[in-house]
Amino acid sequence: MIPASAEAHHDVWLGTPDGIGWTLQRFTHRRESRYDVVEERATWEPRQSMGAVADATGRVKVFGGRLDIEAAEGTSD
């Protein structure tokens, strides 16, 4: 069960090869088909409780997760 204080996010971070430094990534989003906005969030819905795995090269891949609304309603896996 996820604590009530947990928050879902949709930010994306890029790590340096040694894993010491991290940079928050910025994305361009089209608004109302008229103008672009650059924001520090991805286009997908905020998620939490995602899985992660490191491959043979040391790259971490994050996948899955639950939408914030699912956690708020108290659903479980």
Contacts in CASP RR format, 6 or more apart in sequence:
PFRMAT RR
TARGET T0000
AUTHOR 0000-0000-0000
METHOD contacts of the structure
MODEL  1
MIPASAEAHHDVWLGTPDGIGWTLQRFTHRRESRYDVVEERATWEPRQSM
GAVADATGRVKVFGGRLDIEAAEGTSD
1 74 0 8 1.000
1 76 0 8 1.000
2 48 0 8 1.000
2 49 0 8 1.000
2 66 0 8 1.000
2 71 0 8 1.000
2 74 0 8 1.000
6 48 0 8 1.000
6 71 0 8 1.000
7 46 0 8 1.000
7 48 0 8 1.000
7 68 0 8 1.000
8 45 0 8 1.000
8 46 0 8 1.000
8 47 0 8 1.000
8 48 0 8 1.000
8 66 0 8 1.000
8 67 0 8 1.000
8 68 0 8 1.000
8 71 0 8 1.000
9 41 0 8 1.000
9 46 0 8 1.000
9 47 0 8 1.000
9 48 0 8 1.000
10 41 0 8 1.000
10 42 0 8 1.000
10 43 0 8 1.000
10 44 0 8 1.000
10 45 0 8 1.000
10 46 0 8 1.000
10 47 0 8 1.000
11 24 0 8 1.000
11 25 0 8 1.000
11 40 0 8 1.000
11 41 0 8 1.000
11 42 0 8 1.000
12 24 0 8 1.000
12 25 0 8 1.000
12 27 0 8 1.000
12 41 0 8 1.000
12 42 0 8 1.000
13 22 0 8 1.000
13 23 0 8 1.000
13 24 0 8 1.000
13 25 0 8 1.000
14 22 0 8 1.000
14 23 0 8 1.000
14 25 0 8 1.000
15 21 0 8 1.000
15 22 0 8 1.000
15 23 0 8 1.000
16 22 0 8 1.000
24 40 0 8 1.000
25 40 0 8 1.000
25 42 0 8 1.000
26 38 0 8 1.000
26 39 0 8 1.000
26 40 0 8 1.000
27 38 0 8 1.000
27 39 0 8 1.000
27 40 0 8 1.000
27 41 0 8 1.000
27 42 0 8 1.000
27 43 0 8 1.000
28 36 0 8 1.000
28 37 0 8 1.000
28 38 0 8 1.000
29 36 0 8 1.000
29 37 0 8 1.000
29 38 0 8 1.000
29 39 0 8 1.000
29 43 0 8 1.000
30 36 0 8 1.000
31 37 0 8 1.000
45 67 0 8 1.000
45 68 0 8 1.000
46 67 0 8 1.000
46 68 0 8 1.000
47 64 0 8 1.000
47 65 0 8 1.000
47 66 0 8 1.000
47 67 0 8 1.000
47 68 0 8 1.000
48 65 0 8 1.000
48 66 0 8 1.000
48 68 0 8 1.000
48 71 0 8 1.000
49 65 0 8 1.000
49 66 0 8 1.000
49 71 0 8 1.000
49 77 0 8 1.000
50 62 0 8 1.000
50 63 0 8 1.000
50 64 0 8 1.000
50 65 0 8 1.000
51 62 0 8 1.000
51 63 0 8 1.000
51 64 0 8 1.000
51 65 0 8 1.000
52 60 0 8 1.000
52 61 0 8 1.000
52 62 0 8 1.000
52 63 0 8 1.000
53 60 0 8 1.000
53 61 0 8 1.000
53 63 0 8 1.000
54 60 0 8 1.000
54 61 0 8 1.000
55 61 0 8 1.000
66 75 0 8 1.000
END
